[in-house]
Amino acid sequence: MSLVATATAPTGHPPGFWFFFWGEFAERCSYYGMRAILAKYMIEKLGVAEGNAGTFMSLFIAACYFFPLLGGYIADNFLGKYWTIVGFSVPYVVAQYLVGTEDKYIVFGSLVLLAMGSGVIKPNISTLMGMTYDQQRPGLDQLRTSAFSWFYMAINIGAALSQFTMPWLRNNYGYQTAFLFPAALMSIALIIFAIGKRFYAKEKIERKIVGDPETKLAEGKTITGLPIVYKMVTREEKAADFSLKMETLGRIGLLFLTVMFFWAIFDQSASTWIFFADSYMETTLFGARADGTTVLLSGATMESLIGARSFGLSADAIQGFNAVFIVLLVPVSVWLFKTLDRRGLGVSPTRKMMLGFALTGLSMVIMSFSGFLAGKKQDMVKLTTPEGVLVLPKDSTDLSTVVGTATVGTDVRVSATDFEYDGEKKKLSFASGKVLLKDGKELTVTNGHLGTSALPSAAELAAGGVAEPLLKSGEALAKVKPEPAKATLETFGWVPPNERVTVWWQVFAYLIITIAEILISVTGLELAFVAAPKTMKSFVTGCWLAVVFLANLLINAPITQLYQYMTPSVYFAMLGGAMAVVVVVFIPVSAQFNRAMVRMRAAEEAAKAAEGNTEVV
């Protein structure tokens, strides 16, 4: 009797998974970190108006979702997925280093490269990971599903970390230093992904050519060394493929159009949500503000929390809550809907989506209500030095007309002999001058720095007529470099601290819209896949990404311009009203989609039955 050793097929994640996971984690950290501070960077350093900054952000996001179509085509027909990712990652890394140069032309050119890199990588890295599992772990569908779940978690954990970190780096070290963080992360992502090549799926390029199916063409090679396999198809087969695509579009087209309105509202979290929080919200999450109070709901003050250290966020860091809520709520939603299904209380996909649309509208109601509670924005002058910011009363003086020796302000005046106005950035700068307080005290600006000794207290500055002193202290002040700088003056919209509303309103809105995202985005993509034939899965993915592209290009780019002309309460109420219309429109759309799905399943069952009868005969 002989014993024969039988090799056991591996059942764990292939080695390549960890290169995908950590590479994607670093890349998403890089992308979302850069995007987190981009809108305020345009306003504060490039002199872009709020409305225009919102439009540019919408166009940037639109481009990020347009380039996946190009990236998929290049990978499928010319370079393969690995070399497409590596090739487009190089300009992506370069652009991350250039975006902090504070030059409009270089910055906008960098954004084109960033959108191209991010967009091209997006569809190819997930597809390559799926191919790796199909080749190295065939038949283990649940293992592949688990890998994609971890992949999704990597994206959101990376997004949360960078969205909270980048504003902190910006506040403590400036924009140029902050932008080095995502640049370094993208460099790490490229290195991690590149060195894992031998663990990835083996690729080949398949090209369809119209001709005689009996004709055999010799295999070729791409410039990256991948084998090219030619497949001959008839004109009828090509026409049938086009017809199937149109039929699929007819089934899912209206469904996708309604989802477009959700993405239009959701993606404004990178623009108008930030602008609103920056002006109208007190961003202390708990503890005491600089003046010893916290703000609750309508702006009323309450005692600071006993023993609690103050903790607040910058306006552009609040968006990190979305990624945190995603990580926390996705497992809960999976468990909830599985439990309901087991108990015979399953919720149909279209009803999930309808609930998501309603919740999106509710999030806008929350934002609108908080805008209604907040005070009115008024024009003020902001004096910025390395030591911090002083918010000063504004008179009728146009900063662009100030040259030579001049005085700016009313109760508090700023005088200097070397004023220079930057028309692009809309800022008046000077190196040496004086800040004359209304109580007769003077603050000296030397080489762009405010004072040479201990700075006045907040109470002393307020008594001298400063509307809001936001000067650094302690460790933050000690980190200020003594090197020569420029102090700047600029006009901006300001709401008195006691008239701002708590940031918890926006956190609550993020919770609601994140639940909506899970119900709409996850459910909608799965539903679209079910509605598409097996040969159309990639086509449907491209259409799904195109929905986000169209939402930002056709809706957000023009709509965000209105923010600067409306009060926030009216603007967000308008978006909430639009979602109410979408809910009403979705009722017949979902009914039409469900009927189409019933017909498709009936046709598939009839085709299977016909195949079975043929085999029996």
Secondary structure, 3 states (H helix, E strand, C coil): CCCCCCCCCCCCCCCHHHHHHHHHHHHHHHHHHHHHHHHHHHHHHHCCCHHHHHHHHHHHHHHHHHHHHHHHHHHHHHHCHHHHHHHHHHHHHHHHHHCCCCCHHHHHHHHHHHHHHHHHHHHHHHHHHHHHHHHHCCCCHHHHHHHHHHHHHHHHHHHHHHHHHHHHHHHHHCHHHHHHHHHHHHHHHHHHHHHCHHHCCCCCEEEEEECCCCCCCCCEECCCCCEEEEEEECHHHHHHHHHHHHHHHHHHHHHHHHHHHHHHHHHHHHCHHHHHHHHHEECEEECCCCCCCEEECCCEEECCCCCCCCEECCHHHCCHHHHHHHHHHHHHHHHHHHHHHHCCCCCCHHHHHHHHHHHHHHHHHHHHHHHHHCCCCEEEEEEEECCEEEEECCCCCCHHHCCEEEEECCCCEEEEEEEEEECCCCEEEECCEEEECCCCCEEEEECCEECCCCCCCHHHHHHCCCCEEEECCHHHHHCCCCCCCCEEEEEEEECCHHHCEECHHHHHHHHHHHHHHHHHHHHHHHHHHHHCCHHHHHHHHHHHHHHHHHHHHHHHHHHHHHHHHCCHHHHHHHHHHHHHHHHHHHHHHHHHHHHHHHHHHHHHHHHHHHHHHHHHC
